Amino acid sequence: MIPRKVTKTHVIKEYTIPEGHLMMLSPYWSHRDPQRFPDPERFNPDRWLSCDLDKNQFINDFVGFKGGRYQCPGRWGKSLCHVPNAMQLCKYHLIKISVRM
């Protein structure tokens, strides 16, 4: 589930969603909507051929790892693991030593 705060009052069918309320999006159900993903239960890797992962462009209506400010935080996790180590190394003056045996 992906929570989002409603920034402006919306009416969807007979429901009014007031500003400030919390909405929840379910990628599980969104990705199984046959209008958005034809034959959603069939394994079809070819449906991803139009994606460009380097540019963070996915299939329309795909929300699991969306780009921009709603991107999956795990995508950058590998890079963030190095930040604490780099910060520690900045505290020291490293010099090269040679060890002769």
A tleap script that builds the chain and sets N, CA, C and O, in Angstrom:
source leaprc.protein.ff14SB
mol = sequence {
  NMET ILE PRO ARG LYS VAL THR LYS THR HIE
  VAL ILE LYS GLU TYR THR ILE PRO GLU GLY
  HIE LEU MET MET LEU SER PRO TYR TRP SER
  HIE ARG ASP PRO GLN ARG PHE PRO ASP PRO
  GLU ARG PHE ASN PRO ASP ARG TRP LEU SER
  CYS ASP LEU ASP LYS ASN GLN PHE ILE ASN
  ASP PHE VAL GLY PHE LYS GLY GLY ARG TYR
  GLN CYS PRO GLY ARG TRP GLY LYS SER LEU
  CYS HIE VAL PRO ASN ALA MET GLN LEU CYS
  LYS TYR HIE LEU ILE LYS ILE SER VAL ARG
  CMET
}
set mol.1.N position { 0.836 -1.178 0.000 }
set mol.1.CA position { 0.000 0.000 0.000 }
set mol.1.C position { 0.883 1.244 0.000 }
set mol.1.O position { 1.900 1.312 0.690 }
set mol.2.N position { 0.468 2.210 -0.784 }
set mol.2.CA position { 1.208 3.463 -0.879 }
set mol.2.C position { 0.296 4.584 -0.396 }
set mol.2.O position { -0.710 4.871 -1.045 }
set mol.3.N position { 0.622 5.229 0.734 }
set mol.3.CA position { -0.230 6.308 1.243 }
set mol.3.C position { 0.096 7.642 0.565 }
set mol.3.O position { 1.253 7.942 0.270 }
set mol.4.N position { -0.948 8.427 0.328 }
set mol.4.CA position { -0.785 9.774 -0.220 }
set mol.4.C position { -1.782 10.703 0.459 }
set mol.4.O position { -2.944 10.346 0.653 }
set mol.5.N position { -1.321 11.891 0.816 }
set mol.5.CA position { -2.194 12.892 1.412 }
set mol.5.C position { -2.910 13.634 0.285 }
set mol.5.O position { -2.278 14.045 -0.688 }
set mol.6.N position { -4.220 13.806 0.414 }
set mol.6.CA position { -5.014 14.511 -0.592 }
set mol.6.C position { -4.759 16.007 -0.433 }
set mol.6.O position { -4.979 16.569 0.640 }
set mol.7.N position { -4.296 16.647 -1.503 }
set mol.7.CA position { -3.944 18.067 -1.439 }
set mol.7.C position { -5.080 18.977 -1.905 }
set mol.7.O position { -5.044 20.186 -1.676 }
set mol.8.N position { -6.086 18.400 -2.557 }
set mol.8.CA position { -7.228 19.160 -3.043 }
set mol.8.C position { -8.447 18.237 -3.018 }
set mol.8.O position { -8.331 17.066 -3.378 }
set mol.9.N position { -9.589 18.729 -2.608 }
set mol.9.CA position { -10.804 17.911 -2.556 }
set mol.9.C position { -11.150 17.390 -3.943 }
set mol.9.O position { -11.136 18.137 -4.921 }
set mol.10.N position { -11.462 16.087 -4.017 }
set mol.10.CA position { -11.825 15.445 -5.282 }
set mol.10.C position { -13.141 14.703 -5.121 }
set mol.10.O position { -13.474 14.233 -4.034 }
set mol.11.N position { -13.888 14.603 -6.224 }
set mol.11.CA position { -15.092 13.788 -6.250 }
set mol.11.C position { -14.852 12.673 -7.259 }
set mol.11.O position { -14.579 12.939 -8.430 }
set mol.12.N position { -14.953 11.434 -6.809 }
set mol.12.CA position { -14.788 10.260 -7.664 }
set mol.12.C position { -16.089 9.472 -7.576 }
set mol.12.O position { -16.427 8.912 -6.533 }
set mol.13.N position { -16.815 9.440 -8.702 }
set mol.13.CA position { -18.161 8.854 -8.742 }
set mol.13.C position { -19.002 9.552 -7.679 }
set mol.13.O position { -19.129 10.775 -7.722 }
set mol.14.N position { -19.579 8.824 -6.730 }
set mol.14.CA position { -20.421 9.462 -5.719 }
set mol.14.C position { -19.670 9.757 -4.418 }
set mol.14.O position { -20.284 10.123 -3.416 }
set mol.15.N position { -18.343 9.599 -4.432 }
set mol.15.CA position { -17.546 9.793 -3.223 }
set mol.15.C position { -16.788 11.116 -3.271 }
set mol.15.O position { -16.206 11.474 -4.295 }
set mol.16.N position { -16.804 11.831 -2.157 }
set mol.16.CA position { -16.013 13.053 -2.016 }
set mol.16.C position { -14.839 12.750 -1.110 }
set mol.16.O position { -15.012 12.264 0.008 }
set mol.17.N position { -13.647 13.037 -1.597 }
set mol.17.CA position { -12.428 12.837 -0.795 }
set mol.17.C position { -11.930 14.225 -0.406 }
set mol.17.O position { -11.415 14.957 -1.251 }
set mol.18.N position { -12.078 14.592 0.866 }
set mol.18.CA position { -11.710 15.944 1.300 }
set mol.18.C position { -10.193 16.165 1.347 }
set mol.18.O position { -9.411 15.239 1.563 }
set mol.19.N position { -9.822 17.402 1.141 }
set mol.19.CA position { -8.420 17.808 1.266 }
set mol.19.C position { -7.909 17.441 2.656 }
set mol.19.O position { -8.616 17.612 3.649 }
set mol.20.N position { -6.679 16.936 2.719 }
set mol.20.CA position { -6.060 16.583 3.994 }
set mol.20.C position { -6.236 15.129 4.384 }
set mol.20.O position { -5.520 14.629 5.251 }
set mol.21.N position { -7.188 14.439 3.749 }
set mol.21.CA position { -7.384 13.020 4.061 }
set mol.21.C position { -6.282 12.170 3.439 }
set mol.21.O position { -5.535 12.636 2.579 }
set mol.22.N position { -6.191 10.950 3.873 }
set mol.22.CA position { -5.170 10.029 3.387 }
set mol.22.C position { -5.805 9.022 2.432 }
set mol.22.O position { -6.823 8.409 2.757 }
set mol.23.N position { -5.208 8.852 1.264 }
set mol.23.CA position { -5.643 7.849 0.287 }
set mol.23.C position { -4.582 6.761 0.238 }
set mol.23.O position { -3.400 7.027 0.458 }
set mol.24.N position { -4.998 5.553 -0.047 }
set mol.24.CA position { -4.071 4.427 -0.159 }
set mol.24.C position { -4.177 3.836 -1.560 }
set mol.24.O position { -5.277 3.585 -2.053 }
set mol.25.N position { -3.045 3.620 -2.187 }
set mol.25.CA position { -2.989 3.006 -3.508 }
set mol.25.C position { -2.407 1.604 -3.356 }
set mol.25.O position { -1.400 1.412 -2.675 }
set mol.26.N position { -3.038 0.642 -3.986 }
set mol.26.CA position { -2.550 -0.728 -3.930 }
set mol.26.C position { -1.946 -1.110 -5.280 }
set mol.26.O position { -2.687 -1.358 -6.232 }
set mol.27.N position { -0.606 -1.163 -5.383 }
set mol.27.CA position { 0.005 -1.602 -6.645 }
set mol.27.C position { -0.451 -3.006 -7.037 }
set mol.27.O position { -0.578 -3.314 -8.222 }
set mol.28.N position { -0.694 -3.847 -6.045 }
set mol.28.CA position { -1.128 -5.214 -6.344 }
set mol.28.C position { -2.382 -5.199 -7.211 }
set mol.28.O position { -2.435 -5.884 -8.232 }
set mol.29.N position { -3.402 -4.418 -6.808 }
set mol.29.CA position { -4.656 -4.392 -7.563 }
set mol.29.C position { -4.522 -3.533 -8.813 }
set mol.29.O position { -5.108 -3.868 -9.842 }
set mol.30.N position { -3.779 -2.450 -8.759 }
set mol.30.CA position { -3.602 -1.604 -9.945 }
set mol.30.C position { -2.949 -2.371 -11.083 }
set mol.30.O position { -3.315 -2.199 -12.246 }
set mol.31.N position { -1.992 -3.207 -10.751 }
set mol.31.CA position { -1.262 -3.953 -11.782 }
set mol.31.C position { -2.042 -5.157 -12.298 }
set mol.31.O position { -1.602 -5.817 -13.239 }
set mol.32.N position { -3.173 -5.447 -11.707 }
set mol.32.CA position { -4.014 -6.557 -12.170 }
set mol.32.C position { -5.282 -6.080 -12.868 }
set mol.32.O position { -6.207 -6.858 -13.099 }
set mol.33.N position { -5.314 -4.793 -13.200 }
set mol.33.CA position { -6.446 -4.222 -13.925 }
set mol.33.C position { -6.240 -4.485 -15.418 }
set mol.33.O position { -5.317 -3.927 -16.011 }
set mol.34.N position { -7.084 -5.329 -16.043 }
set mol.34.CA position { -6.879 -5.674 -17.456 }
set mol.34.C position { -6.990 -4.485 -18.409 }
set mol.34.O position { -6.503 -4.563 -19.537 }
set mol.35.N position { -7.620 -3.383 -17.984 }
set mol.35.CA position { -7.674 -2.193 -18.834 }
set mol.35.C position { -6.299 -1.523 -18.916 }
set mol.35.O position { -5.973 -0.890 -19.920 }
set mol.36.N position { -5.516 -1.660 -17.883 }
set mol.36.CA position { -4.184 -1.040 -17.856 }
set mol.36.C position { -3.077 -2.028 -18.249 }
set mol.36.O position { -2.092 -1.656 -18.887 }
set mol.37.N position { -3.262 -3.284 -17.857 }
set mol.37.CA position { -2.287 -4.340 -18.154 }
set mol.37.C position { -3.025 -5.528 -18.770 }
set mol.37.O position { -3.545 -6.382 -18.052 }
set mol.38.N position { -3.068 -5.579 -20.108 }
set mol.38.CA position { -3.767 -6.704 -20.741 }
set mol.38.C position { -3.216 -8.051 -20.269 }
set mol.38.O position { -2.004 -8.256 -20.189 }
set mol.39.N position { -4.128 -8.949 -19.963 }
set mol.39.CA position { -3.784 -10.296 -19.494 }
set mol.39.C position { -2.771 -10.220 -18.337 }
set mol.39.O position { -1.667 -10.753 -18.448 }
set mol.40.N position { -3.142 -9.564 -17.237 }
set mol.40.CA position { -2.182 -9.269 -16.170 }
set mol.40.C position { -1.597 -10.486 -15.465 }
set mol.40.O position { -0.498 -10.400 -14.919 }
set mol.41.N position { -2.292 -11.606 -15.461 }
set mol.41.CA position { -1.790 -12.786 -14.756 }
set mol.41.C position { -0.828 -13.621 -15.597 }
set mol.41.O position { -0.205 -14.552 -15.087 }
set mol.42.N position { -0.707 -13.298 -16.861 }
set mol.42.CA position { 0.187 -14.061 -17.736 }
set mol.42.C position { 1.610 -13.515 -17.631 }
set mol.42.O position { 1.821 -12.303 -17.667 }
set mol.43.N position { 2.571 -14.408 -17.502 }
set mol.43.CA position { 3.979 -14.000 -17.489 }
set mol.43.C position { 4.349 -13.545 -18.893 }
set mol.43.O position { 4.338 -14.339 -19.834 }
set mol.44.N position { 4.675 -12.271 -19.029 }
set mol.44.CA position { 4.973 -11.705 -20.344 }
set mol.44.C position { 6.097 -10.674 -20.231 }
set mol.44.O position { 5.827 -9.476 -20.148 }
set mol.45.N position { 7.339 -11.119 -20.226 }
set mol.45.CA position { 8.445 -10.167 -20.093 }
set mol.45.C position { 8.536 -9.178 -21.256 }
set mol.45.O position { 9.140 -8.115 -21.114 }
set mol.46.N position { 7.948 -9.516 -22.393 }
set mol.46.CA position { 8.005 -8.604 -23.549 }
set mol.46.C position { 7.270 -7.291 -23.297 }
set mol.46.O position { 7.547 -6.294 -23.964 }
set mol.47.N position { 6.339 -7.276 -22.349 }
set mol.47.CA position { 5.615 -6.027 -22.075 }
set mol.47.C position { 6.557 -4.949 -21.532 }
set mol.47.O position { 6.197 -3.772 -21.508 }
set mol.48.N position { 7.752 -5.338 -21.098 }
set mol.48.CA position { 8.717 -4.389 -20.537 }
set mol.48.C position { 9.743 -3.910 -21.555 }
set mol.48.O position { 10.623 -3.122 -21.207 }
set mol.49.N position { 9.654 -4.365 -22.804 }
set mol.49.CA position { 10.643 -3.985 -23.814 }
set mol.49.C position { 10.660 -2.482 -24.092 }
set mol.49.O position { 11.694 -1.940 -24.482 }
set mol.50.N position { 9.541 -1.812 -23.899 }
set mol.50.CA position { 9.475 -0.374 -24.179 }
set mol.50.C position { 10.057 0.475 -23.045 }
set mol.50.O position { 10.148 1.695 -23.178 }
set mol.51.N position { 10.449 -0.146 -21.946 }
set mol.51.CA position { 10.979 0.594 -20.800 }
set mol.51.C position { 12.429 0.990 -21.026 }
set mol.51.O position { 13.170 0.321 -21.747 }
set mol.52.N position { 12.811 2.074 -20.406 }
set mol.52.CA position { 14.208 2.515 -20.415 }
set mol.52.C position { 14.621 2.749 -18.964 }
set mol.52.O position { 14.404 3.829 -18.414 }
set mol.53.N position { 15.221 1.723 -18.347 }
set mol.53.CA position { 15.564 1.811 -16.929 }
set mol.53.C position { 16.617 2.871 -16.645 }
set mol.53.O position { 16.630 3.459 -15.564 }
set mol.54.N position { 17.508 3.123 -17.615 }
set mol.54.CA position { 18.520 4.161 -17.406 }
set mol.54.C position { 17.882 5.544 -17.268 }
set mol.54.O position { 18.393 6.403 -16.548 }
set mol.55.N position { 16.768 5.750 -17.962 }
set mol.55.CA position { 16.058 7.027 -17.881 }
set mol.55.C position { 14.899 6.967 -16.893 }
set mol.55.O position { 14.136 7.925 -16.764 }
set mol.56.N position { 14.767 5.832 -16.192 }
set mol.56.CA position { 13.716 5.650 -15.206 }
set mol.56.C position { 12.323 5.775 -15.831 }
set mol.56.O position { 11.415 6.355 -15.236 }
set mol.57.N position { 12.168 5.219 -17.045 }
set mol.57.CA position { 10.888 5.249 -17.739 }
set mol.57.C position { 10.306 3.840 -17.762 }
set mol.57.O position { 10.923 2.905 -18.273 }
set mol.58.N position { 9.110 3.706 -17.200 }
set mol.58.CA position { 8.454 2.417 -17.106 }
set mol.58.C position { 7.167 2.421 -17.919 }
set mol.58.O position { 6.846 3.414 -18.572 }
set mol.59.N position { 6.443 1.333 -17.882 }
set mol.59.CA position { 5.151 1.225 -18.542 }
set mol.59.C position { 4.191 2.222 -17.900 }
set mol.59.O position { 4.217 2.414 -16.685 }
set mol.60.N position { 3.342 2.859 -18.711 }
set mol.60.CA position { 2.305 3.734 -18.150 }
set mol.60.C position { 1.473 2.951 -17.141 }
set mol.60.O position { 1.194 1.770 -17.347 }
set mol.61.N position { 1.086 3.589 -16.078 }
set mol.61.CA position { 0.260 3.021 -15.001 }
set mol.61.C position { 1.026 2.073 -14.084 }
set mol.61.O position { 0.425 1.516 -13.165 }
set mol.62.N position { 2.302 1.870 -14.290 }
set mol.62.CA position { 3.092 1.053 -13.368 }
set mol.62.C position { 3.503 1.938 -12.199 }
set mol.62.O position { 4.122 2.984 -12.394 }
set mol.63.N position { 3.156 1.516 -10.976 }
set mol.63.CA position { 3.418 2.362 -9.810 }
set mol.63.C position { 4.383 1.743 -8.810 }
set mol.63.O position { 4.759 2.409 -7.845 }
set mol.64.N position { 4.792 0.516 -8.999 }
set mol.64.CA position { 5.638 -0.152 -8.017 }
set mol.64.C position { 6.966 0.536 -7.777 }
set mol.64.O position { 7.394 0.655 -6.629 }
set mol.65.N position { 7.624 0.987 -8.817 }
set mol.65.CA position { 8.914 1.659 -8.693 }
set mol.65.C position { 8.883 2.910 -9.547 }
set mol.65.O position { 9.741 3.120 -10.405 }
set mol.66.N position { 7.892 3.725 -9.300 }
set mol.66.CA position { 7.662 4.914 -10.110 }
set mol.66.C position { 8.830 5.883 -9.988 }
set mol.66.O position { 9.565 5.850 -9.001 }
set mol.67.N position { 8.999 6.719 -10.956 }
set mol.67.CA position { 10.094 7.681 -10.961 }
set mol.67.C position { 9.752 8.950 -10.206 }
set mol.67.O position { 8.717 9.038 -9.545 }
set mol.68.N position { 10.618 9.914 -10.311 }
set mol.68.CA position { 10.409 11.193 -9.659 }
set mol.68.C position { 10.427 11.074 -8.153 }
set mol.68.O position { 11.165 10.258 -7.600 }
set mol.69.N position { 9.627 11.874 -7.488 }
set mol.69.CA position { 9.662 11.895 -6.024 }
set mol.69.C position { 9.042 10.658 -5.404 }
set mol.69.O position { 9.202 10.441 -4.203 }
set mol.70.N position { 8.338 9.836 -6.177 }
set mol.70.CA position { 7.719 8.627 -5.641 }
set mol.70.C position { 8.496 7.372 -6.014 }
set mol.70.O position { 7.949 6.270 -5.977 }
set mol.71.N position { 9.722 7.525 -6.359 }
set mol.71.CA position { 10.549 6.389 -6.759 }
set mol.71.C position { 10.825 5.476 -5.572 }
set mol.71.O position { 10.853 5.920 -4.424 }
set mol.72.N position { 11.023 4.219 -5.857 }
set mol.72.CA position { 11.326 3.250 -4.809 }
set mol.72.C position { 12.641 3.636 -4.124 }
set mol.72.O position { 13.658 3.787 -4.800 }
set mol.73.N position { 12.639 3.797 -2.806 }
set mol.73.CA position { 13.875 4.167 -2.117 }
set mol.73.C position { 14.949 3.089 -2.199 }
set mol.73.O position { 16.134 3.390 -2.060 }
set mol.74.N position { 14.555 1.848 -2.420 }
set mol.74.CA position { 15.526 0.767 -2.523 }
set mol.74.C position { 16.447 0.901 -3.715 }
set mol.74.O position { 17.546 0.346 -3.719 }
set mol.75.N position { 16.006 1.642 -4.738 }
set mol.75.CA position { 16.834 1.822 -5.934 }
set mol.75.C position { 18.147 2.523 -5.590 }
set mol.75.O position { 19.179 2.254 -6.205 }
set mol.76.N position { 18.105 3.419 -4.611 }
set mol.76.CA position { 19.296 4.189 -4.254 }
set mol.76.C position { 19.984 3.628 -3.018 }
set mol.76.O position { 21.019 4.150 -2.602 }
set mol.77.N position { 19.438 2.589 -2.431 }
set mol.77.CA position { 19.993 2.034 -1.205 }
set mol.77.C position { 21.444 1.620 -1.323 }
set mol.77.O position { 22.230 1.831 -0.399 }
set mol.78.N position { 21.806 1.032 -2.449 }
set mol.78.CA position { 23.181 0.576 -2.634 }
set mol.78.C position { 24.155 1.754 -2.559 }
set mol.78.O position { 25.227 1.642 -1.965 }
set mol.79.N position { 23.778 2.876 -3.159 }
set mol.79.CA position { 24.644 4.058 -3.123 }
set mol.79.C position { 24.735 4.634 -1.718 }
set mol.79.O position { 25.801 5.072 -1.286 }
set mol.80.N position { 23.611 4.631 -1.007 }
set mol.80.CA position { 23.588 5.224 0.325 }
set mol.80.C position { 24.415 4.454 1.332 }
set mol.80.O position { 24.812 5.014 2.354 }
set mol.81.N position { 24.684 3.185 1.073 }
set mol.81.CA position { 25.493 2.390 1.997 }
set mol.81.C position { 26.916 2.933 2.112 }
set mol.81.O position { 27.581 2.710 3.123 }
set mol.82.N position { 27.381 3.632 1.103 }
set mol.82.CA position { 28.756 4.128 1.096 }
set mol.82.C position { 28.897 5.473 1.812 }
set mol.82.O position { 30.010 5.864 2.165 }
set mol.83.N position { 27.805 6.176 2.028 }
set mol.83.CA position { 27.874 7.518 2.615 }
set mol.83.C position { 28.503 7.508 4.008 }
set mol.83.O position { 29.410 8.304 4.248 }
set mol.84.N position { 28.073 6.652 4.943 }
set mol.84.CA position { 28.708 6.672 6.278 }
set mol.84.C position { 30.209 6.372 6.219 }
set mol.84.O position { 30.988 6.986 6.948 }
set mol.85.N position { 30.616 5.445 5.367 }
set mol.85.CA position { 32.052 5.144 5.242 }
set mol.85.C position { 32.817 6.339 4.706 }
set mol.85.O position { 33.899 6.654 5.203 }
set mol.86.N position { 32.276 7.004 3.707 }
set mol.86.CA position { 32.945 8.176 3.143 }
set mol.86.C position { 33.046 9.293 4.181 }
set mol.86.O position { 34.062 9.985 4.256 }
set mol.87.N position { 32.010 9.463 4.967 }
set mol.87.CA position { 32.041 10.495 6.004 }
set mol.87.C position { 33.107 10.196 7.051 }
set mol.87.O position { 33.784 11.109 7.523 }
set mol.88.N position { 33.260 8.940 7.414 }
set mol.88.CA position { 34.297 8.562 8.376 }
set mol.88.C position { 35.695 8.815 7.804 }
set mol.88.O position { 36.574 9.324 8.498 }
set mol.89.N position { 35.888 8.456 6.544 }
set mol.89.CA position { 37.204 8.639 5.935 }
set mol.89.C position { 37.596 10.115 5.814 }
set mol.89.O position { 38.783 10.438 5.811 }
set mol.90.N position { 36.624 10.997 5.715 }
set mol.90.CA position { 36.916 12.427 5.618 }
set mol.90.C position { 37.561 12.972 6.898 }
set mol.90.O position { 38.184 14.034 6.876 }
set mol.91.N position { 37.414 12.261 7.986 }
set mol.91.CA position { 37.973 12.715 9.268 }
set mol.91.C position { 39.472 12.447 9.383 }
set mol.91.O position { 40.132 12.980 10.276 }
set mol.92.N position { 40.006 11.632 8.493 }
set mol.92.CA position { 41.397 11.194 8.616 }
set mol.92.C position { 42.225 11.664 7.434 }
set mol.92.O position { 41.722 11.852 6.327 }
set mol.93.N position { 43.512 11.847 7.703 }
set mol.93.CA position { 44.467 12.145 6.640 }
set mol.93.C position { 45.173 10.826 6.303 }
set mol.93.O position { 45.949 10.312 7.109 }
set mol.94.N position { 44.910 10.299 5.154 }
set mol.94.CA position { 45.484 9.018 4.783 }
set mol.94.C position { 46.797 9.221 4.032 }
set mol.94.O position { 46.914 10.105 3.184 }
set mol.95.N position { 47.762 8.400 4.354 }
set mol.95.CA position { 49.038 8.452 3.643 }
set mol.95.C position { 49.371 7.042 3.156 }
set mol.95.O position { 48.964 6.042 3.748 }
set mol.96.N position { 50.100 7.002 2.092 }
set mol.96.CA position { 50.495 5.714 1.515 }
set mol.96.C position { 51.786 5.291 2.196 }
set mol.96.O position { 52.724 6.078 2.318 }
set mol.97.N position { 51.824 4.052 2.634 }
set mol.97.CA position { 53.048 3.528 3.216 }
set mol.97.C position { 53.458 2.288 2.420 }
set mol.97.O position { 52.624 1.597 1.835 }
set mol.98.N position { 54.719 2.037 2.417 }
set mol.98.CA position { 55.177 0.823 1.729 }
set mol.98.C position { 55.700 -0.147 2.783 }
set mol.98.O position { 56.390 0.226 3.731 }
set mol.99.N position { 55.349 -1.367 2.576 }
set mol.99.CA position { 55.775 -2.417 3.500 }
set mol.99.C position { 56.722 -3.322 2.724 }
set mol.99.O position { 56.366 -3.876 1.684 }
set mol.100.N position { 57.934 -3.460 3.252 }
set mol.100.CA position { 58.916 -4.328 2.578 }
set mol.100.C position { 59.152 -5.539 3.442 }
set mol.100.O position { 59.316 -5.440 4.658 }
set mol.101.N position { 59.165 -6.661 2.805 }
set mol.101.CA position { 59.426 -7.894 3.544 }
set mol.101.C position { 60.659 -8.555 3.021 }
set mol.101.O position { 61.049 -9.613 3.515 }
savepdb mol mol.pdb
quit
